[in-house]
Amino acid sequence: MSDVKNKVAFLLSLLWCLSSPLWAVDLELTQGINSALPIGVSNFGYDTASRQLSDVIQHDLSSSGQFRLIAERQGTPHGQEGLAMWRHVGADDVVMGELRSLGNNRYEINFSLVDAVAQGKVIFSKSFQVSAQELRPLAHHISDIVYEKLTGVRGVFSTRIAYVLVQRQGQNTHYALEVADYDGFNPQTLLESSEPIMSPAWSPDGHQIACVSFEKKRAQIYTINVATGQRRLISNFSGINQAPAWSPDGRSMAVVLSKTGSAKIYLIDLSSGAMKQLTFGNAIDTEPAFSPDGKSLLFTSGRGGTPQIYSISLADGRIQRITFEGNYNARSSYTRDQKYIVMLHRENAGFNIAMQDLATGRVDTLTSGASDESPSAAPNGRLILFAARENDQGILGIVSVDGRIHMKLPSRAGDVQEPAWSPFVS
């Protein structure tokens, strides 16, 4: 086991992957924005199911940083009759609804988003029929609707996160690849091993996750079907098999291999298995990330002396250096509009999450922890999930792309590594 640990440490140092394992279950807003929209969420009823639905919606909207929750006063009437009271306590908009039991653990939910200022104008209204098990997903869906109607941006409350959970007991270490709702609920284990699991990466449709597994005492890249757990071996070469990244169309995958010596980036056709080497030379090239238009890749390389971000055109192989500010830049990805990159950045001693404007080269540091890592952008481009440590405790952090919203998730038993935010899933 010690030899395997040494090999893993060596690979990590080669690939400049910092290791700050952590986990979380309950979002806590630590910094918000002054312009947060005041909103009320009325009770959908007074039984357990109704309270759960209301509580999840309140939690979603509050944790987004875009809304300021106005507490419902005791005795506030339901429906239009209560709007005057909601306006009086400062709510601009109100989420109203009613949950009715249909029997056999099924419910009918009537939901409306109402403009309390504009004399109760109904912005959106819809009815749903769901099972008891579908109440929490429905609450996230309602939150997504509210978020999009009031901000103009698609909500991410129905998305999921992936991470590697590491649990240690004495000399034994247990690794698990897990997925959960964006807020940490409903964790699902996809893969378990006594050997390291690394680099989870979502497919564009959100139905599969690629990862690196050492369960055969060597690095191998697999894809795993999230619904069934079915696995497929993608790469099994001698040496490094690392950092899988899906193309936007899901037809190919960029990987890092050392089959010719130094770690280099290759492109694998997932249908035929055909492989093409993309980078060459003696420098270590790693951490590929496709552009949203699929025409280029970002990657980390030491070819300039220190780890920096480069891009490569898939059409002609032309390589261009992207980052110049800071002595260490890695783990990059594009924002959805392809105007910025999100990355791990070090200016002096600490590692932080940063964004660079590709037009101007300006770098804005978004976090202030000493060992932040593994940035993963939400599919709506508004938030970034990352790994951090606080008071010697592993946590997951979320920061907005403008740096004004900060959230954290206190850790549970075990350490979490390399969080990855899923795409939108219909």
Secondary structure, 3 states (H helix, E strand, C coil): CHHHHHHHHHHHHHCCCCCCCCCCCCCEEEECCCCCEEEEECCCCCCHHHHHHHHHHHHHHHHCCCEEEECCCCCCCCHHHHHHHHHHCCCCEEEEEEEEEEECCEEEEEEEEEECCCCCEEEEEEEEEEEHHHHHHHHHHHHHHHHHHHHCCCCCCCCEEEEEEEEEECCEEEEEEEEEECCCCCCEEEEEECCCEEEEEECCCCCEEEEEECCCCCCEEEEEECCCCCEEEEECCCCCEEEEEECCCCCEEEEEECCCCCCEEEEEECCCCCEEECCCCCCCEEEEEECCCCCEEEEEECCCCCCEEEEEECCCCCEEECCCCCCEEEEEEECCCCCEEEEEEECCCCEEEEEEECCCCCEEECCCCCECEEEEECCCCCEEEEEEEECCEEEEEEEECCCCCEEEECCCCCEEEEEEECCCCC
